[in-house]
Amino acid sequence: MSFLTLTDVSKFYGPNCVVDKVNLSVEKGEFVTLLGPSGCGKTTTLQMIAGFADVTEGSITLDGKDITHTKPNTRGLGIVFQSYALFPHMTVEENVSFGLEMRKVAKPTRARQVADALALVHLEDYSKRYPRELSGGQRQRVALARALIIEPPVLLLDEPLSNLDAKLREEMQFELRQIQRTVGTTTILVTHDQSEAMSISDRVVVMQSGKITQIDQPYALYENPQSRFISAFVGKANLLQGELVRQGAELSISVNGVSFLCGETPLQAGSQAFLSLRPEKIQLTQLNHGLINGRIAARFFLGSQWLYRVETKAGTLQVVSINSDTAPLQENQETGLTWSSSSLRILP
């Protein structure tokens, strides 16, 4: 039996269904991310696990116990909010110690556990400071230490890094994952940032319109999206509409009169489908030496990469190319494009 299980969990606000029959099993020690756009139901799902939102239908079990209708303060879960929710009048060590005080832990034991928690998040030298004297990343670490010190069975993270600048956010992603691995706490993260979800999760749960649309390990999710929505939402993807056609023993997709060999697909010849192709899977090559020719309509310098927008007979394709010693292509320059047929994904 899984450590945390959601069975047919639904949430209605009046006639509006915001979470629709969600089924999810999380193993002990696993890091699972709920990923999706605003309004998809991911935060509401997290709130139902925490007990802050009532479950309309279905059940939630934790370590074999039904917690569907138990009060939030009896669940013993650790929670880190987007706003950190630190007490401004308390020092760092007082904030971290608060949960232990509520549990009436003896003072000497509290002091030792607080010291250990602050060492875990590299804030040993900041114990006497107040939240206003800390940076955003430091405040986030305090909130994390406060949540972990009570040794919760599950740690719930509600967009915890969204208030940080880009560089600090990336640093905190990896630090968060390292801390989770060190402690071993079962963790559920809510985010709309696909790169964040992909970089630190054991599994990613993609939600759309209150439903789970795919659950997979990050690499499998990226390489084998099950729908147009997931293909476009998780990373960049070129999506071109066409028709599947049989060419001898091979199956191809015809897009605006241009045919490309497909990888495996359960769809039959004659079906309308979408070609999904990741920009980094496309290689720039000599004119007339690829699968199709195109013209550079625009280019964008991304530091380690160039992003090209290439107009072709099949449609406009985005191409990502590593910034190497080779001179970049110029706008309006013609080029050949090629890729492996195994890189194509055919979506209904």
C-alpha positions as CSV (number, residue, x, y, z in Angstrom):
1,M,0.0,0.0,0.0
2,S,1.2,3.5,-0.9
3,F,2.1,5.9,1.9
4,L,-0.3,8.7,0.8
5,T,-3.3,7.8,-1.4
6,L,-6.0,10.0,-3.0
7,T,-8.9,8.0,-4.2
8,D,-11.5,9.6,-6.5
9,V,-11.0,13.0,-4.7
10,S,-13.2,15.7,-6.0
11,K,-13.9,19.3,-4.9
12,F,-17.0,21.3,-5.7
13,Y,-17.7,25.0,-5.0
14,G,-21.4,25.1,-5.5
15,P,-22.0,23.6,-9.0
16,N,-18.4,24.2,-10.1
17,C,-16.1,21.2,-10.0
18,V,-12.5,22.4,-9.5
19,V,-10.9,19.0,-8.8
20,D,-12.4,16.0,-10.6
21,K,-11.9,12.4,-9.4
22,V,-8.2,12.7,-8.7
23,N,-6.4,9.4,-8.1
24,L,-2.8,9.5,-6.9
25,S,-0.5,7.2,-4.9
26,V,2.7,8.6,-3.4
27,E,5.4,6.3,-2.0
28,K,7.3,7.0,1.3
29,G,10.2,9.3,0.7
30,E,9.1,10.2,-2.8
31,F,9.2,13.8,-4.3
32,V,6.1,14.3,-6.4
33,T,5.2,17.6,-8.1
34,L,1.7,18.8,-9.1
35,L,2.2,20.8,-12.3
36,G,-0.2,22.8,-14.3
37,P,-1.4,26.3,-15.3
38,S,-3.3,28.6,-13.0
39,G,-6.8,27.3,-12.2
40,C,-6.0,23.7,-13.0
41,G,-6.8,22.5,-9.4
42,K,-3.3,21.7,-8.2
43,T,-3.4,24.1,-5.2
44,T,-6.9,23.0,-4.2
45,T,-5.6,19.4,-4.3
46,L,-2.7,20.3,-2.0
47,Q,-5.2,22.1,0.4
48,M,-7.4,19.0,0.6
49,I,-4.3,17.0,1.6
50,A,-3.4,19.6,4.2
51,G,-7.0,19.7,5.5
52,F,-7.5,23.4,4.6
53,A,-10.2,22.6,2.0
54,D,-12.9,20.0,2.6
55,V,-13.1,17.0,0.3
56,T,-16.5,16.9,-1.5
57,E,-16.1,13.3,-2.7
58,G,-13.5,10.6,-2.4
59,S,-11.0,9.8,0.3
60,I,-7.4,10.5,1.4
61,T,-5.3,8.0,3.4
62,L,-1.9,8.5,5.0
63,D,0.1,5.6,6.2
64,G,-3.0,3.4,6.2
65,K,-5.2,5.9,8.1
66,D,-8.1,7.8,6.6
67,I,-7.5,11.5,7.1
68,T,-10.2,12.7,4.7
69,H,-12.1,14.7,7.4
70,T,-9.6,15.1,10.2
71,K,-8.6,18.6,11.3
72,P,-5.5,20.1,9.8
73,N,-3.7,20.5,13.1
74,T,-4.1,16.7,13.8
75,R,-2.5,15.6,10.5
76,G,1.0,16.6,11.5
77,L,2.0,17.7,8.1
78,G,4.7,20.2,7.3
79,I,3.6,23.1,5.1
80,V,5.6,25.8,3.3
81,F,3.7,28.6,1.7
82,Q,4.5,30.9,-1.1
83,S,4.5,33.9,1.3
84,Y,6.8,32.1,3.8
85,A,4.3,33.0,6.6
86,L,7.0,33.7,9.2
87,F,6.3,35.5,12.4
88,P,7.9,39.0,12.0
89,H,8.3,39.6,15.7
90,M,10.2,36.3,16.3
91,T,13.8,35.6,15.5
92,V,14.9,32.9,13.1
93,E,15.4,30.3,16.0
94,E,12.1,31.3,17.6
95,N,10.3,30.8,14.3
96,V,11.8,27.4,13.8
97,S,11.2,26.4,17.4
98,F,7.5,27.4,17.3
99,G,6.2,24.0,16.3
100,L,8.2,22.2,19.0
101,E,6.9,24.6,21.6
102,M,3.3,23.9,20.6
103,R,4.1,20.2,21.1
104,K,5.6,21.0,24.5
105,V,9.0,19.6,23.7
106,A,11.5,20.2,26.5
107,K,13.7,23.3,26.1
108,P,17.1,21.5,25.9
109,T,15.7,19.1,23.3
110,R,14.2,22.1,21.4
111,A,17.5,23.9,21.3
112,R,19.4,20.9,20.0
113,Q,16.8,20.2,17.3
114,V,16.6,23.9,16.2
115,A,20.4,24.0,15.9
116,D,20.3,20.8,13.7
117,A,17.5,22.2,11.6
118,L,19.3,25.5,11.0
119,A,22.5,23.6,10.1
120,L,20.5,21.6,7.6
121,V,19.5,24.8,5.8
122,H,22.8,26.6,6.3
123,L,21.5,29.3,8.6
124,E,23.4,28.6,11.8
125,D,24.9,32.1,11.8
126,Y,21.5,33.8,11.4
127,S,19.6,32.4,14.4
128,K,19.2,35.8,16.2
129,R,18.1,37.7,13.2
130,Y,14.5,38.7,12.4
131,P,12.8,37.8,9.1
132,R,13.0,41.5,7.9
133,E,16.8,41.2,8.1
134,L,17.0,38.2,5.7
135,S,16.9,37.8,2.0
136,G,14.1,36.1,0.2
137,G,16.1,32.9,-0.1
138,Q,17.0,32.9,3.6
139,R,13.4,33.5,4.6
140,Q,12.4,30.5,2.5
141,R,15.0,28.4,4.2
142,V,13.7,29.4,7.6
143,A,10.2,28.4,6.5
144,L,11.5,25.0,5.3
145,A,13.4,24.4,8.6
146,R,10.3,25.3,10.6
147,A,8.2,22.8,8.6
148,L,10.8,20.0,8.8
149,I,11.7,20.3,12.5
150,I,8.4,18.6,13.5
151,E,9.5,15.6,11.4
152,P,6.3,15.5,9.4
153,P,5.2,12.4,7.5
154,V,4.6,14.6,4.4
155,L,6.0,18.0,3.5
156,L,3.6,20.1,1.4
157,L,5.2,23.0,-0.7
158,D,2.8,25.5,-2.2
159,E,4.8,27.4,-4.9
160,P,7.6,28.0,-2.4
161,L,10.1,29.6,-4.8
162,S,7.8,31.8,-6.9
163,N,8.8,35.0,-5.0
164,L,12.5,34.5,-5.7
165,D,14.5,36.0,-8.6
166,A,15.5,33.7,-11.4
167,K,19.1,32.9,-10.3
168,L,18.2,32.4,-6.6
169,R,15.2,30.3,-7.6
170,E,17.4,27.9,-9.6
171,E,19.9,27.6,-6.7
172,M,17.0,27.0,-4.2
173,Q,15.5,24.3,-6.5
174,F,18.6,22.1,-6.2
175,E,19.1,23.0,-2.5
176,L,15.5,22.0,-1.8
177,R,16.0,18.6,-3.5
178,Q,19.2,18.0,-1.6
179,I,17.6,18.8,1.7
180,Q,14.7,16.5,0.8
181,R,17.1,13.6,0.0
182,T,19.0,14.2,3.2
183,V,15.9,14.1,5.4
184,G,14.0,11.6,3.3
185,T,10.6,13.3,3.9
186,T,7.8,12.4,1.5
187,T,7.2,15.7,-0.4
188,I,4.5,17.1,-2.6
189,L,5.3,20.4,-4.5
190,V,2.8,22.6,-6.3
191,T,4.2,24.7,-9.2
192,H,3.3,26.1,-12.6
193,D,7.0,26.2,-13.5
194,Q,7.7,23.2,-15.7
195,S,11.5,23.5,-15.4
196,E,11.2,23.5,-11.7
197,A,9.1,20.4,-11.7
198,M,11.3,18.6,-14.2
199,S,14.6,19.3,-12.4
200,I,13.8,18.1,-8.9
201,S,10.9,15.6,-8.9
202,D,10.9,11.8,-8.8
203,R,7.5,12.0,-10.6
204,V,5.5,14.8,-12.1
205,V,1.6,14.9,-12.1
206,V,0.3,17.1,-14.9
207,M,-3.1,18.6,-14.2
208,Q,-5.5,20.3,-16.6
209,S,-9.0,21.6,-15.8
210,G,-9.2,19.8,-12.5
211,K,-8.1,16.4,-13.9
212,I,-4.8,14.5,-13.9
213,T,-3.7,14.1,-17.5
214,Q,-0.4,12.3,-17.1
215,I,1.8,11.0,-14.3
216,D,5.4,10.1,-15.2
217,Q,9.0,10.5,-14.4
218,P,10.4,13.8,-15.7
219,Y,12.4,12.4,-18.6
220,A,9.5,10.1,-19.7
221,L,7.0,12.9,-19.5
222,Y,9.2,15.2,-21.6
223,E,10.0,12.6,-24.2
224,N,6.6,11.0,-24.4
225,P,3.8,13.5,-23.8
226,Q,0.3,12.0,-24.1
227,S,-1.5,15.0,-25.4
228,R,-1.1,18.3,-27.3
229,F,-1.5,20.2,-24.0
230,I,1.3,18.3,-22.3
231,S,3.6,18.5,-25.3
232,A,3.2,22.3,-25.4
233,F,3.1,23.0,-21.6
234,V,6.1,20.8,-20.6
235,G,9.0,22.5,-22.4
236,K,8.9,23.9,-26.0
237,A,7.4,21.9,-28.8
238,N,6.7,22.4,-32.5
239,L,3.1,21.3,-33.1
240,L,2.0,20.9,-36.7
241,Q,-1.4,19.5,-37.8
242,G,-1.4,16.8,-40.6
243,E,-2.8,13.5,-41.7
244,L,-1.3,10.0,-41.3
245,V,-0.6,8.3,-44.6
246,R,0.7,4.8,-45.4
247,Q,3.8,4.6,-47.6
248,G,4.5,0.9,-48.2
249,A,5.4,-0.5,-44.8
250,E,6.0,2.9,-43.3
251,L,3.6,5.3,-41.7
252,S,4.2,9.0,-42.4
253,I,2.5,12.3,-41.4
254,S,1.7,14.7,-44.3
255,V,1.8,18.3,-43.2
256,N,0.8,20.9,-45.9
257,G,1.8,18.4,-48.6
258,V,5.2,17.5,-47.0
259,S,5.6,14.0,-45.6
260,F,7.8,12.9,-42.7
261,L,8.3,9.4,-41.4
262,C,6.8,8.7,-38.0
263,G,7.8,6.8,-34.9
264,E,5.4,4.3,-33.4
265,T,1.7,5.4,-33.0
266,P,-1.5,3.6,-32.2
267,L,-3.3,5.9,-34.7
268,Q,-4.3,4.5,-38.1
269,A,-3.6,5.8,-41.6
270,G,-6.1,8.5,-42.6
271,S,-6.3,9.9,-39.0
272,Q,-5.9,13.6,-38.4
273,A,-3.0,14.1,-36.0
274,F,-0.4,16.5,-34.7
275,L,3.3,16.2,-35.2
276,S,5.2,17.1,-32.0
277,L,8.9,17.8,-32.3
278,R,11.1,19.4,-29.7
279,P,13.2,22.3,-30.9
280,E,16.5,20.8,-29.7
281,K,15.8,17.6,-31.7
282,I,16.2,19.5,-35.0
283,Q,19.6,20.0,-36.5
284,L,20.6,22.7,-38.9
285,T,22.3,21.4,-42.0
286,Q,23.3,22.4,-45.5
287,L,20.6,23.6,-47.9
288,N,19.0,20.6,-49.7
289,H,20.8,18.2,-47.4
290,G,18.0,17.8,-44.8
291,L,14.4,16.7,-44.6
292,I,13.2,20.1,-45.5
293,N,14.5,23.6,-46.3
294,G,13.6,26.7,-44.5
295,R,14.4,30.4,-44.1
296,I,15.5,32.0,-40.8
297,A,12.6,34.4,-40.0
298,A,14.0,35.4,-36.6
299,R,16.7,34.5,-34.2
300,F,17.1,35.0,-30.4
301,F,20.4,34.8,-28.4
302,L,19.9,32.9,-25.2
303,G,23.5,32.8,-24.0
304,S,24.3,29.1,-24.2
305,Q,21.9,28.7,-27.1
306,W,20.4,30.3,-30.2
307,L,16.7,30.0,-30.8
308,Y,15.7,30.2,-34.5
309,R,12.3,30.6,-35.9
310,V,12.4,29.0,-39.3
311,E,9.7,29.2,-42.0
312,T,9.2,26.0,-44.0
313,K,6.6,24.6,-46.4
314,A,5.3,22.5,-43.5
315,G,4.9,25.5,-41.2
316,T,7.1,27.6,-38.9
317,L,9.5,25.6,-36.7
318,Q,11.5,26.6,-33.7
319,V,15.0,25.3,-33.6
320,V,17.4,25.4,-30.6
321,S,21.1,25.3,-31.5
322,I,24.0,25.3,-29.1
323,N,26.1,28.4,-29.1
324,S,29.4,26.9,-30.4
325,D,32.4,28.3,-32.2
326,T,30.4,28.2,-35.5
327,A,29.0,31.5,-36.6
328,P,25.2,31.7,-36.0
329,L,22.9,31.9,-39.0
330,Q,21.6,35.2,-40.1
331,E,18.0,36.3,-40.5
332,N,16.6,35.6,-44.0
333,Q,19.4,33.0,-44.5
334,E,18.2,29.7,-46.0
335,T,19.1,26.4,-44.3
336,G,18.3,22.7,-44.3
337,L,16.6,21.1,-41.3
338,T,16.9,17.4,-40.3
339,W,15.9,15.2,-37.4
340,S,15.5,11.5,-36.5
341,S,12.1,10.0,-37.1
342,S,12.3,8.6,-33.6
343,S,12.2,12.2,-32.3
344,L,8.7,12.8,-33.7
345,R,5.7,12.2,-31.5
346,I,2.3,11.7,-33.1
347,L,-0.5,13.1,-31.0
348,P,-4.3,12.7,-31.5
